[in-house]
């Protein structure tokens, strides 16, 4: 029997930003003081805020506002964990909306 296709919806711009942000945040576990990745995360958060506002997704903007201080803070395991968890929440919200659960 052939494998079942993935049930994850095709990623739009917002979904791609959420996935890229999560991957970048997870990278910080290995290199927490990578300033270029932290700057990239700030840009991703800004773009998620703008894109989610266009779609009327206020909860995503609130999460991004919570994550900006963590992205700007001095590197620590706690800050990285906040970022990873936050992007995980953003990704789950995006998936829920795309699957029709929201």
MMTF fields as JSON, N, C-alpha, C and O atoms, coordinates in Angstrom:
{
  "mmtfVersion": "1.0.0",
  "mmtfProducer": "UNKNOWN",
  "numBonds": 407,
  "numAtoms": 408,
  "numGroups": 102,
  "numChains": 1,
  "numModels": 1,
  "chainsPerModel": [1],
  "groupsPerChain": [102],
  "chainIdList": ["A"],
  "bondAtomList": [4, 2, 8, 6, 12, 10, 16, 14, 20, 18, 24, 22, 28, 26, 32, 30, 36, 34, 40, 38, 44, 42, 48, 46, 52, 50, 56, 54, 60, 58, 64, 62, 68, 66, 72, 70, 76, 74, 80, 78, 84, 82, 88, 86, 92, 90, 96, 94, 100, 98, 104, 102, 108, 106, 112, 110, 116, 114, 120, 118, 124, 122, 128, 126, 132, 130, 136, 134, 140, 138, 144, 142, 148, 146, 152, 150, 156, 154, 160, 158, 164, 162, 168, 166, 172, 170, 176, 174, 180, 178, 184, 182, 188, 186, 192, 190, 196, 194, 200, 198, 204, 202, 208, 206, 212, 210, 216, 214, 220, 218, 224, 222, 228, 226, 232, 230, 236, 234, 240, 238, 244, 242, 248, 246, 252, 250, 256, 254, 260, 258, 264, 262, 268, 266, 272, 270, 276, 274, 280, 278, 284, 282, 288, 286, 292, 290, 296, 294, 300, 298, 304, 302, 308, 306, 312, 310, 316, 314, 320, 318, 324, 322, 328, 326, 332, 330, 336, 334, 340, 338, 344, 342, 348, 346, 352, 350, 356, 354, 360, 358, 364, 362, 368, 366, 372, 370, 376, 374, 380, 378, 384, 382, 388, 386, 392, 390, 396, 394, 400, 398, 404, 402],
  "bondOrderList": [1, 1, 1, 1, 1, 1, 1, 1, 1, 1, 1, 1, 1, 1, 1, 1, 1, 1, 1, 1, 1, 1, 1, 1, 1, 1, 1, 1, 1, 1, 1, 1, 1, 1, 1, 1, 1, 1, 1, 1, 1, 1, 1, 1, 1, 1, 1, 1, 1, 1, 1, 1, 1, 1, 1, 1, 1, 1, 1, 1, 1, 1, 1, 1, 1, 1, 1, 1, 1, 1, 1, 1, 1, 1, 1, 1, 1, 1, 1, 1, 1, 1, 1, 1, 1, 1, 1, 1, 1, 1, 1, 1, 1, 1, 1, 1, 1, 1, 1, 1, 1],
  "groupList": [{"groupName": "UNK", "atomNameList": ["N", "CA", "C", "O"], "elementList": ["N", "C", "C", "O"], "formalChargeList": [0, 0, 0, 0], "bondAtomList": [1, 0, 2, 1, 3, 2], "bondOrderList": [1, 1, 2], "singleLetterCode": "X", "chemCompType": "L-PEPTIDE LINKING"}],
  "groupTypeList": [0, 0, 0, 0, 0, 0, 0, 0, 0, 0, 0, 0, 0, 0, 0, 0, 0, 0, 0, 0, 0, 0, 0, 0, 0, 0, 0, 0, 0, 0, 0, 0, 0, 0, 0, 0, 0, 0, 0, 0, 0, 0, 0, 0, 0, 0, 0, 0, 0, 0, 0, 0, 0, 0, 0, 0, 0, 0, 0, 0, 0, 0, 0, 0, 0, 0, 0, 0, 0, 0, 0, 0, 0, 0, 0, 0, 0, 0, 0, 0, 0, 0, 0, 0, 0, 0, 0, 0, 0, 0, 0, 0, 0, 0, 0, 0, 0, 0, 0, 0, 0, 0],
  "groupIdList": [1, 2, 3, 4, 5, 6, 7, 8, 9, 10, 11, 12, 13, 14, 15, 16, 17, 18, 19, 20, 21, 22, 23, 24, 25, 26, 27, 28, 29, 30, 31, 32, 33, 34, 35, 36, 37, 38, 39, 40, 41, 42, 43, 44, 45, 46, 47, 48, 49, 50, 51, 52, 53, 54, 55, 56, 57, 58, 59, 60, 61, 62, 63, 64, 65, 66, 67, 68, 69, 70, 71, 72, 73, 74, 75, 76, 77, 78, 79, 80, 81, 82, 83, 84, 85, 86, 87, 88, 89, 90, 91, 92, 93, 94, 95, 96, 97, 98, 99, 100, 101, 102],
  "secStructList": [7, 7, 7, 7, 7, 7, 7, 1, 7, 7, 7, 7, 2, 2, 2, 2, 2, 2, 2, 2, 2, 2, 2, 2, 2, 2, 2, 6, 6, 6, 7, 6, 6, 7, 2, 2, 2, 2, 2, 2, 2, 2, 2, 2, 2, 2, 2, 2, 2, 2, 2, 2, 2, 2, 6, 6, 7, 2, 2, 2, 2, 2, 2, 2, 2, 2, 2, 2, 2, 2, 2, 2, 1, 7, 7, 7, 2, 2, 2, 2, 2, 2, 2, 2, 2, 2, 2, 2, 2, 2, 2, 2, 2, 2, 2, 2, 2, 2, 6, 6, 7, 7],
  "xCoordList": [0.839, 0.0, 0.896, 1.833, 0.62, 1.471, 1.291, 0.225, 2.337, 2.231, 1.187, 0.967, 0.552, -0.452, 0.224, 1.278, -0.377, 0.21, 0.071, -0.813, 0.944, 0.911, -0.406, -0.933, -0.92, -2.16, -1.882, -2.814, -0.625, -0.295, -0.638, -0.269, -1.34, -1.711, -0.489, 0.565, -0.661, 0.414, 0.685, -0.238, 1.943, 2.322, 2.161, 2.657, 1.46, 1.395, 2.54, 3.403, 2.546, 3.647, 3.734, 4.829, 2.591, 2.584, 3.09, 3.864, 2.671, 3.129, 4.627, 5.308, 5.132, 6.569, 7.356, 8.4, 6.852, 7.529, 7.562, 8.585, 6.452, 6.395, 7.397, 8.105, 7.452, 8.378, 9.834, 10.675, 10.134, 11.497, 11.915, 13.05, 10.983, 11.282, 11.564, 12.487, 10.766, 10.971, 12.325, 13.05, 12.665, 13.956, 15.119, 16.116, 14.989, 16.053, 16.164, 17.269, 15.03, 15.058, 15.691, 16.468, 15.364, 15.963, 17.469, 18.214, 17.922, 19.353, 20.083, 21.238, 19.399, 20.031, 20.383, 21.186, 19.796, 20.218, 21.687, 22.414, 22.127, 23.516, 24.447, 25.579, 23.965, 24.796, 23.982, 23.515, 23.814, 22.914, 23.327, 22.485, 24.615, 25.046, 25.213, 25.939, 24.553, 24.617, 23.74, 22.519, 24.38, 23.659, 22.915, 21.836, 23.462, 22.785, 21.458, 20.476, 21.419, 20.18, 19.175, 17.977, 19.644, 18.74, 18.133, 16.947, 18.945, 18.421, 17.415, 16.386, 17.717, 16.789, 15.457, 14.391, 15.525, 14.303, 13.476, 12.248, 14.143, 13.42, 12.707, 11.574, 13.377, 12.747, 11.56, 10.524, 11.713, 10.622, 9.439, 8.292, 9.708, 8.631, 7.892, 6.666, 8.636, 8.022, 7.134, 6.025, 7.621, 6.844, 5.634, 4.574, 5.773, 4.613, 3.555, 2.362, 3.992, 3.053, 2.28, 1.057, 2.987, 2.333, 1.408, 0.266, 1.894, 1.112, -0.114, -1.199, 0.054, -1.082, -2.125, -3.321, -1.685, -2.631, -3.471, -4.67, -2.843, -3.581, -4.668, -5.729, -4.395, -5.34, -6.283, -7.11, -6.163, -7.023, -6.699, -7.576, -5.465, -5.037, -4.348, -3.121, -5.116, -4.577, -3.742, -2.764, -4.116, -3.393, -1.935, -1.06, -1.675, -0.294, 0.536, 1.706, -0.053, 0.643, 1.004, 2.073, 0.098, 0.38, 1.55, 2.407, 1.582, 2.691, 3.999, 5.015, 3.982, 5.202, 5.685, 6.886, 4.753, 5.131, 5.805, 6.709, 5.369, 5.992, 7.396, 8.264, 7.612, 8.885, 9.977, 11.161, 9.612, 10.619, 11.62, 12.821, 11.182, 12.181, 13.121, 14.303, 12.602, 13.451, 14.489, 15.632, 14.096, 15.047, 16.123, 17.246, 15.78, 16.737, 17.597, 18.646, 17.173, 17.861, 19.211, 19.484, 20.046, 21.338, 21.1, 20.176, 21.936, 21.731, 21.734, 22.613, 20.736, 20.67, 19.744, 18.914, 19.882, 18.983, 17.513, 16.642, 17.244, 15.856, 15.279, 14.132, 16.075, 15.612, 15.38, 14.397, 16.283, 16.122, 14.858, 14.104, 14.634, 13.437, 12.167, 11.206, 12.158, 11.009, 10.757, 9.614, 11.831, 11.695, 11.182, 10.273, 11.757, 11.327, 9.857, 9.07, 9.495, 8.105, 7.161, 6.071, 7.58, 6.743, 6.503, 5.378, 7.566, 7.394, 6.592, 5.871, 6.716, 5.89, 4.411, 3.56, 4.112, 2.727, 2.232, 1.102, 3.075, 2.689, 2.396, 1.414, 3.252, 3.061, 1.758, 1.02, 1.488, 0.252, -0.985, -1.983, -0.929, -2.045, -2.262, -3.397, -1.172, -1.285, -1.901, -2.808, -1.412, -1.946, -3.423, -4.211, -3.801, -5.202, -6.1, -7.181, -5.655, -6.451, -6.556, -7.621, -5.472, -5.477, -6.278, -6.83, -6.353, -7.094, -8.578, -9.368, -8.954, -10.347, -10.775, -11.968, -9.828, -10.165, -10.441, -11.018, -10.033, -10.261, -11.171, -11.491],
  "yCoordList": [-1.166, 0.0, 1.245, 1.325, 2.216, 3.413, 4.276, 4.271, 5.017, 5.867, 6.962, 7.437, 7.346, 8.404, 9.747, 10.012, 10.583, 11.918, 12.721, 12.469, 13.67, 14.524, 15.294, 15.7, 15.486, 16.242, 17.725, 18.511, 18.101, 19.498, 20.298, 19.899, 21.422, 22.221, 22.872, 23.012, 23.264, 23.969, 25.272, 25.968, 25.585, 26.785, 28.034, 28.113, 28.995, 30.312, 31.137, 30.6, 32.442, 33.29, 33.255, 33.176, 33.313, 33.305, 31.977, 31.961, 30.886, 29.564, 29.387, 28.791, 29.908, 29.824, 30.634, 30.191, 31.827, 32.647, 31.938, 31.946, 31.332, 30.609, 29.451, 29.251, 28.698, 27.566, 28.039, 27.449, 29.104, 29.637, 30.164, 29.968, 30.834, 31.353, 30.238, 30.331, 29.182, 28.06, 27.402, 27.076, 27.207, 26.593, 27.468, 26.959, 28.769, 29.681, 29.694, 29.712, 29.684, 29.658, 28.359, 28.373, 27.248, 25.969, 25.961, 25.339, 26.646, 26.749, 27.431, 27.115, 28.367, 29.085, 28.169, 28.548, 26.967, 26.014, 25.67, 25.457, 25.615, 25.248, 26.453, 26.338, 27.61, 28.814, 29.988, 30.84, 30.031, 31.03, 32.486, 33.382, 32.724, 34.119, 34.532, 35.483, 33.833, 34.178, 35.408, 35.306, 36.55, 37.825, 37.929, 38.521, 37.371, 37.426, 36.674, 37.126, 35.543, 34.776, 35.523, 35.503, 36.168, 36.957, 38.114, 38.412, 38.762, 39.83, 39.266, 39.884, 38.092, 37.435, 37.163, 37.372, 36.697, 36.42, 37.689, 37.654, 38.798, 40.065, 40.452, 40.932, 40.241, 40.517, 39.607, 40.052, 38.328, 37.366, 37.75, 37.711, 38.117, 38.523, 39.743, 39.819, 40.69, 41.885, 41.514, 42.031, 40.624, 40.212, 39.374, 39.497, 38.52, 37.75, 38.708, 38.533, 39.713, 40.695, 41.372, 41.498, 41.804, 42.493, 41.55, 41.903, 40.365, 39.402, 38.93, 38.803, 38.672, 38.201, 39.308, 39.023, 40.566, 41.684, 41.768, 42.04, 41.536, 41.538, 40.479, 40.665, 39.367, 38.255, 38.332, 37.442, 39.401, 39.556, 38.602, 38.268, 38.164, 37.186, 37.905, 37.88, 38.539, 39.37, 38.579, 39.099, 37.331, 36.546, 36.328, 36.25, 36.229, 36.034, 37.291, 37.197, 38.446, 39.701, 39.832, 40.334, 39.374, 39.426, 38.503, 38.867, 37.326, 36.399, 37.003, 36.929, 37.601, 38.232, 39.33, 39.461, 40.122, 41.188, 40.611, 41.23, 39.429, 38.771, 38.251, 38.198, 37.871, 37.255, 38.275, 37.949, 39.477, 40.478, 40.727, 40.752, 40.912, 41.097, 39.889, 40.059, 38.69, 37.495, 37.475, 37.071, 37.908, 37.934, 38.999, 38.853, 40.062, 41.146, 40.91, 41.536, 40.027, 39.812, 39.137, 38.55, 39.237, 38.56, 37.049, 36.53, 36.356, 34.923, 34.121, 34.277, 33.264, 32.344, 31.194, 31.347, 30.052, 28.934, 29.299, 28.825, 30.139, 30.525, 31.339, 31.135, 32.257, 33.074, 32.216, 32.401, 31.286, 30.394, 29.551, 29.361, 29.058, 28.254, 29.07, 28.57, 30.325, 31.201, 31.369, 31.317, 31.571, 31.76, 30.497, 30.562, 29.359, 28.096, 27.829, 27.486, 27.987, 27.763, 28.743, 28.364, 29.999, 31.003, 30.707, 30.819, 30.328, 29.994, 28.707, 28.546, 27.8, 26.596, 26.975, 26.434, 27.898, 28.376, 29.043, 28.806, 29.878, 30.535, 29.511, 29.629, 28.515, 27.483, 26.709, 26.413, 26.388, 25.657, 26.497, 25.969, 27.794, 28.668, 28.707, 28.654, 28.8, 28.817, 27.512, 27.528, 26.383, 25.073, 24.95, 24.454, 25.398, 25.305, 26.115, 25.66, 27.303, 28.143, 27.518, 27.552, 26.953, 26.348, 25.069, 24.722, 24.363, 23.099, 23.334, 22.39, 24.592, 24.915, 24.794, 24.86, 24.619, 24.466, 25.813, 25.861, 26.903, 28.228, 29.032, 30.178],
  "zCoordList": [0.0, 0.0, 0.0, 0.794, -0.879, -0.941, 0.308, 0.922, 0.68, 1.871, 1.66, 0.545, 2.772, 2.696, 2.497, 3.076, 1.688, 1.522, 2.81, 3.629, 2.966, 4.153, 4.196, 3.16, 5.387, 5.543, 5.805, 5.978, 5.833, 6.063, 4.811, 3.706, 4.967, 3.803, 3.158, 3.778, 1.901, 1.214, 1.943, 2.368, 2.079, 2.839, 1.983, 0.859, 2.543, 1.936, 2.524, 3.217, 2.246, 2.735, 4.256, 4.813, 4.93, 6.389, 6.941, 7.898, 6.36, 6.791, 6.59, 7.424, 5.485, 5.205, 6.227, 6.706, 6.563, 7.568, 8.922, 9.607, 9.3, 10.585, 10.601, 11.588, 9.512, 9.433, 9.438, 10.117, 8.682, 8.647, 10.018, 10.453, 10.691, 12.019, 13.007, 13.816, 12.938, 13.864, 13.604, 14.544, 12.33, 11.999, 12.472, 12.984, 12.301, 12.743, 14.259, 14.802, 14.942, 16.409, 16.905, 17.859, 16.268, 16.666, 16.424, 17.181, 15.374, 15.098, 16.263, 16.551, 16.928, 18.038, 19.207, 20.06, 19.265, 20.309, 20.116, 21.086, 18.846, 18.551, 18.636, 19.105, 18.18, 18.142, 18.706, 17.949, 20.035, 20.624, 20.416, 20.464, 20.186, 20.034, 18.567, 18.279, 17.64, 16.216, 15.977, 15.851, 15.918, 15.798, 14.47, 14.42, 13.403, 12.097, 12.135, 11.545, 12.816, 12.92, 13.789, 13.506, 14.825, 15.671, 14.873, 15.012, 14.041, 13.17, 12.175, 11.901, 11.64, 10.719, 11.423, 10.845, 12.671, 13.427, 13.643, 13.56, 13.917, 14.083, 12.79, 12.818, 11.661, 10.367, 10.107, 9.615, 10.44, 10.263, 11.152, 10.705, 12.398, 13.304, 12.765, 12.847, 12.219, 11.644, 10.456, 10.319, 9.606, 8.431, 8.826, 8.211, 9.848, 10.322, 10.876, 10.626, 11.623, 12.17, 11.045, 11.116, 10.012, 8.888, 8.124, 7.827, 7.809, 7.022, 7.796, 7.227, 9.082, 9.871, 10.035, 10.093, 10.111, 10.202, 8.922, 8.982, 7.774, 6.505, 6.501, 5.905, 7.17, 7.208, 8.403, 8.6, 9.207, 10.374, 11.509, 12.306, 11.593, 12.595, 13.748, 13.847, 14.612, 15.692, 16.691, 17.229, 16.942, 17.941, 17.541, 18.403, 16.252, 15.798, 16.05, 16.419, 15.856, 16.133, 17.607, 17.956, 18.468, 19.913, 20.269, 21.075, 19.677, 19.954, 19.464, 20.156, 18.277, 17.75, 18.688, 18.925, 19.225, 20.155, 21.401, 21.961, 21.831, 22.983, 22.648, 23.519, 21.393, 21.006, 20.685, 20.771, 20.326, 19.95, 21.077, 20.808, 22.329, 23.397, 23.551, 23.849, 23.35, 23.452, 22.331, 22.549, 21.14, 20.018, 20.225, 19.743, 20.936, 21.189, 22.43, 22.578, 23.31, 24.585, 24.38, 23.333, 25.406, 25.339, 25.271, 25.897, 24.512, 24.288, 25.584, 26.431, 25.715, 26.844, 26.449, 25.553, 27.106, 26.807, 27.015, 26.286, 28.006, 28.277, 27.116, 26.72, 26.577, 25.456, 24.218, 23.5, 23.975, 22.82, 22.985, 22.031, 24.178, 24.425, 24.197, 23.614, 24.652, 24.404, 22.907, 22.453, 22.146, 20.703, 20.02, 19.192, 20.362, 19.75, 20.081, 19.199, 21.343, 21.748, 21.055, 20.627, 20.946, 20.304, 18.834, 18.349, 18.12, 16.709, 16.543, 15.558, 17.495, 17.466, 17.606, 16.899, 18.512, 18.67, 17.389, 16.961, 16.775, 15.528, 14.44, 13.707, 14.347, 13.33, 13.575, 12.636, 14.834, 15.156, 14.847, 14.357, 15.127, 14.787, 13.281, 12.807, 12.539, 11.079, 10.586, 9.753, 11.095, 10.687, 11.033, 10.228, 12.224, 12.642, 11.704, 11.33, 11.328, 10.435, 9.059, 8.443, 8.572, 7.229, 7.185, 6.141, 8.288, 8.295, 8.577, 8.588, 8.805, 9.039, 10.478, 10.774, 11.385, 12.79, 13.457, 14.543, 12.812, 13.41, 12.513, 12.827]
}
